[in-house]
């Protein structure tokens, strides 16, 4: 049964610790994945989700009671939660996995989030999350989460508006043909696109306040989920180096080269 949205809403924002977008990605020596001994930061799409959650509360102060962050990852993932708390979220949950554990797959993450939502003492009314993470680019966790919960979903959001006494939201989506507007009843899962909001920089006072905000630590077993990947990565290699091109003087020379290459 879908719970009736209360007058005071509670938002959940999943955030992921990723290799920073400015880092040049390199394959590790074992060819089992990428080199992770580099700078990490919050997934940019998740930063946008945190910003949207905070701005929703700024626009509807009396309607949004709580913004909670959740991150699934090694001990250092707590730093990413602190970043979101400094942006304006209220509290966090860290689903901690060992440093050496393989990265959870989208279905595992969705199951963990669904279990966490069901264990919450007060119901969650809206999940706002990035449409994808920049490391795996899978772009499916939000959709899987909505399916597991039986909630409505609005993906690739570039605008979010509360409607009808806070029982539904109007979402403008980025689609191939332009923009699409849909209405979704709460509770719902919304995934954010790049054009939704420009994330704010946390001020020093807010960074200091974030250090005192609560972060609850749980494990996958506490949630009753198994994050062991179902897929095995056999080998990871870098793409081949690009070979330099050549200029041709005329069409006949181009056709001759294409024939020699067996293209035509």
Secondary structure in CASP SS format (residue, H / E / C, confidence):
PFRMAT SS
TARGET T0000
AUTHOR 0000-0000-0000
METHOD secondary structure of the structure
MODEL  1
X C 1.00
X C 1.00
X C 1.00
X C 1.00
X C 1.00
X C 1.00
X C 1.00
X C 1.00
X E 1.00
X E 1.00
X E 1.00
X E 1.00
X E 1.00
X E 1.00
X C 1.00
X C 1.00
X E 1.00
X E 1.00
X E 1.00
X C 1.00
X C 1.00
X C 1.00
X C 1.00
X C 1.00
X C 1.00
X C 1.00
X E 1.00
X C 1.00
X C 1.00
X C 1.00
X C 1.00
X C 1.00
X C 1.00
X E 1.00
X C 1.00
X C 1.00
X C 1.00
X C 1.00
X C 1.00
X E 1.00
X E 1.00
X E 1.00
X C 1.00
X H 1.00
X H 1.00
X H 1.00
X H 1.00
X H 1.00
X H 1.00
X H 1.00
X H 1.00
X H 1.00
X H 1.00
X H 1.00
X H 1.00
X H 1.00
X H 1.00
X H 1.00
X H 1.00
X C 1.00
X C 1.00
X C 1.00
X C 1.00
X E 1.00
X E 1.00
X E 1.00
X E 1.00
X E 1.00
X E 1.00
X E 1.00
X E 1.00
X E 1.00
X E 1.00
X C 1.00
X C 1.00
X C 1.00
X H 1.00
X H 1.00
X H 1.00
X H 1.00
X H 1.00
X H 1.00
X H 1.00
X H 1.00
X H 1.00
X H 1.00
X H 1.00
X C 1.00
X C 1.00
X C 1.00
X E 1.00
X E 1.00
X E 1.00
X E 1.00
X E 1.00
X E 1.00
X C 1.00
X C 1.00
X C 1.00
X C 1.00
X C 1.00
X C 1.00
X C 1.00
X C 1.00
X C 1.00
X H 1.00
X H 1.00
X H 1.00
X H 1.00
X H 1.00
X H 1.00
X H 1.00
X H 1.00
X H 1.00
X H 1.00
X H 1.00
X H 1.00
X H 1.00
X H 1.00
X C 1.00
X C 1.00
X C 1.00
X C 1.00
X C 1.00
X C 1.00
X E 1.00
X E 1.00
X E 1.00
X E 1.00
X E 1.00
X C 1.00
X C 1.00
X C 1.00
X C 1.00
X C 1.00
X C 1.00
X C 1.00
X C 1.00
X C 1.00
X C 1.00
X H 1.00
X H 1.00
X H 1.00
X H 1.00
X H 1.00
X H 1.00
X H 1.00
X H 1.00
X H 1.00
X C 1.00
X C 1.00
X E 1.00
X E 1.00
X E 1.00
X E 1.00
X E 1.00
X E 1.00
X E 1.00
X E 1.00
X E 1.00
X E 1.00
X E 1.00
X E 1.00
X H 1.00
X H 1.00
X H 1.00
X C 1.00
X E 1.00
X E 1.00
X E 1.00
X E 1.00
X E 1.00
X E 1.00
X E 1.00
X E 1.00
X C 1.00
X C 1.00
X E 1.00
X E 1.00
X E 1.00
X E 1.00
X E 1.00
X E 1.00
X E 1.00
X E 1.00
X C 1.00
X C 1.00
X E 1.00
X E 1.00
X E 1.00
X E 1.00
X E 1.00
X C 1.00
X C 1.00
X C 1.00
X C 1.00
X C 1.00
X C 1.00
X C 1.00
X C 1.00
X C 1.00
X C 1.00
X C 1.00
X H 1.00
X H 1.00
X H 1.00
X H 1.00
X H 1.00
X H 1.00
X H 1.00
X C 1.00
X C 1.00
X C 1.00
X C 1.00
X E 1.00
X E 1.00
X E 1.00
X E 1.00
X E 1.00
X H 1.00
X H 1.00
X H 1.00
X H 1.00
X C 1.00
X C 1.00
X C 1.00
X C 1.00
X C 1.00
X C 1.00
X C 1.00
X C 1.00
X C 1.00
X C 1.00
X C 1.00
X C 1.00
X C 1.00
X C 1.00
X C 1.00
X C 1.00
X C 1.00
X C 1.00
X C 1.00
X C 1.00
X C 1.00
X C 1.00
X C 1.00
X C 1.00
X C 1.00
X C 1.00
X C 1.00
X H 1.00
X H 1.00
X H 1.00
X H 1.00
X H 1.00
X H 1.00
X H 1.00
X H 1.00
X H 1.00
X H 1.00
X C 1.00
X C 1.00
X C 1.00
X C 1.00
END
